[in-house]
Amino acid sequence: MAEARDDREAKEDAMRLSEAEIAVHWKEESYFYPNARFIGQANLTDPSVTERFAEKNFPECFREYADLLTWDKYWTTTLDTSKAPFWKWFVGGRLNVAYNCVDRHLGKYGNKAAIVYVPEPEDEAGQTITYNELYHRVNEVAAVLRDFAGLRTGDRVTIHMPMVPELPITMLACARLGVIHSVVFGGFSGEACGARIVDSGSRVLISMDGYYRSGKVIDHKANADIAVAKAESEGQKVEKVLVWRRFPDRSASPTPMVEGRDFVVNDLLKPHRGAIVPPVSMPAEAPLFLMYTSGSTGKPKGCQHSTGGYLSYVAGTSRFIQDIHPTDVYWCMADIGWITGHSYIVYGPLALAATTVMYEGVPTYPDAGRPWRIAVRLGVNIFHTSPTAIRMLRKVGPDEPKKYPLNFKCMTTVGEPIEPEAWRWYYENVGKGQAAVTDTWWQTETGGFVCSTKPALDPMKPGSAGPPMPGIYPIIYDEEGKEIPAGSGKAGNICIRNPWPGIMQTIWGDPDRFVKNYYGKYNRNPTSQDWRDWPYFAGDGATWAPDGYIRILGRVDDVINVAGHRLGTKELESACLTVPEIAEAAVVPIVDAERGRVPEVYVSLKPGMSADGVPEKVSKAIETTIGKIARPRVVRIVPDMPKTRSGKIMRRVLASISNQMDYGDITTLSNPEVVEQIRVSVQGKEKVATKAGPDDIKRFGETT
Ligand code: WT7
C-alpha cells in the first residue's frame, strides 16, 4: 500500500511539477500568410513534400537530405534498426564534414564570404572570411591539432570559447580529422567546463584568453585554469591547453600561461602556414561531436551526434525551413556553444555554402539598435533568434527596428514558446510585415528542427510551433501511454514515433541512461528491432490543434528553460549544497517577462547555522559551479521543505508559491503547516484569492 501511494505521489508530483502546469496558454491565433515575393524564390514550394516524406516512404525519404551532401562513398543501408534504439543512418556511407562545409564549395564559391564576424566594440573592424580563406585556416588549425597536440580520429577535445571566428574554424579542424569536439558554452564556469572535460575524457582543452561582453574584456583564460584543476581533481589529466588570442598583438588576459601546458594557438600556427591536411573520410555513423545538456539528474549528459545523419539533417532543414540559398546572408543571433549555433550557425549554413554571420557580443550593446545596424550593414536577409532576445529588444528598443531599412525575407525563432504579442512585434517591426516567420521546436537531442511551419507552404500561427517537419511523425501520449488525438484540446507528453537522421546517437559513456531517459517511458518491447516500438520521449508537454499545429507548453521534467537555455534543477540544487550551512535545497522556475523562466532557490539550514550571508553564498556557489546564466533571482531561507510522507520535496508547492499561485491541496504532505508559513513569507498575509488556472499566468509577469 505504502509503495503504491509513493508511486502515485511520485507520478502526481512529476505531472504537477512540470513547467507545463504553469505554462502559457494563449488562445488560438489566426493565420498569417507568406507573401508572393518570398514564395517566388523559396527552396520548398512543392506541397508534394508531405507525400514524399509520408510514413509509407520512410526511411528512404531522407535520401533527399543526404543527397545534399557530397559522399566519398554512397551508403548501402538508409536506416539500420538492428540495435534499437541506437539508430544508424546511411550505413556504409563515408564522408567528411569539413570537406562538405568548406572544400567542396571552393570551385564555385571560393571567393564568397563564408563567415562574417562582427566584434562587439562597434569601432573595431569586422572580418570577412571567404571560403578560400576558411579552407586555409581550417587546414592550418587541423595541422596544429594533429602535429602539435597529437589528436587523432576518435579522440575527444573540449573547446571552451566565446563567439569568435576561431571557434567554428577549430570545430571544422576537428571535423577534418574526425576528432570529436565537445564545445562548452563560453559563459559556463571553469568548473562546469572541467566536469565536461572529465566526462568526455579530453586530454586537450582549447580556450581563448578573453573576449568582449557588454563593453568589458572578460578574462576567460582564468576559466581554463579552473577547468583543468577540476578535471585533474577527478582524475582526468589535461596535457595541453591551447589558448587563442583575442587581440593579434597582446594577451587579453592577465592570467599567466602555465609553462609546458599552455600554448598560444596563434604562435603554434606560424610553422603550419599553408599546410594542407587531407580530410579523413569518416563512416556516416562516426560521432561528430558531443553537446552536453541538462536533464533530470545532477549530471549533464553528453548528447552524441553523428557525422552523416546529423549533417544531412541540418543541411536539409536549413534549406527547407530557413530557406538558405548560397546567395543569402544569414544571421543566427545565438551562441555556437549551444546546439542552435552548432546546427544553424556552423554546420547547416556552411554545408549549403551560405554566408553565415557571427556576432561576438550582447544584442543590446551599446543599445537596442545594434542588431539592426549589423543586419543593414551586412545585408542580412535571413534572421534567426530566440524569443528571449526578441522580448529584450522589444522592451528596450520597441521603436528601434523602424529606424532601419531591414530587409528580411524570413525569420525564425527557437528555444521557447513565443508569446503572440512578441511574435507580432517581430513580424511587423523587424520583418516589416513581409518576412515569413517560423517558430522552430527542437532540442539538443534532436539535432535539428522537428516542428515548424514550412515557410512558403504553411501559414504562420503566432504562438504555435506548427506542424511536424517532413519525415517526423509525432504523437502525444498521456501518462498511461494512451494517445491524445489532435483537436482534443488536451495536453500530454509529446513523442516522436520514428527515428530521423538528426537524432542523437547515445549519451556519451552512458547508453543505459540514453535508453531509459528517452525511450523507457513508452517503449513497447525492449528487445524489438522495429522502430515503431520505440517512441522518442521529448520531455515536453504539448497540445495538438485540429489544424495539425503543435503548441509546445514546456518541460515536463526537472528542467528549467532560462532564456532558451536548459538548466537542470538538480544541478542547481547540488551547487547549493556545496555551501556548508545548507541542509536542503529546492529550485523552482518562476515566470519572467524577459527570460521566460528564471530559477528561484529555497534552502533550509543545518541546525545551529546562522543565516548570515547565506543567500549571497548560494548565488556565488551556483555561479561558480554552473555559470552566471544560472544565477537565481531570489534565495529564500525556509525552516523546512514541504515534503511528502516519503520524504520527497514538493517543488510544485514551492513553485506555486513563488509564482503567486494558490498551492492547492497539501493534505497528503507530512508537514502541511510549513507550507502556509512559507507562503506568508513570500506572498504576504493576504491569501491569493483564486486557484490559478493556466490563463492566470498573465497576472504574474507576462508582458502580454
Ligand atoms: C527545450 C530544448 C533546440 C534549440 C534550443 C534549445 C524548449 C525549444 C521551442 C519552441 C517551445 C521550445 C523545449 C525543448 N523549446 N524550442 N519553438 N517552442 N519550446 O535547446 O537547450 O536542448 O532545450 O527547449 O522545452 O525541450 P535545448
Residues whose N, C-alpha, C, O or C-beta is under 5 A from the ligand:
A	BS01	WT7	T340 T413 V414 G415 E416 P417 D439 T440 W441 W442 Q443 T444 E445 A465 A538 D540 I552 G554 R555 G564 H565 R566
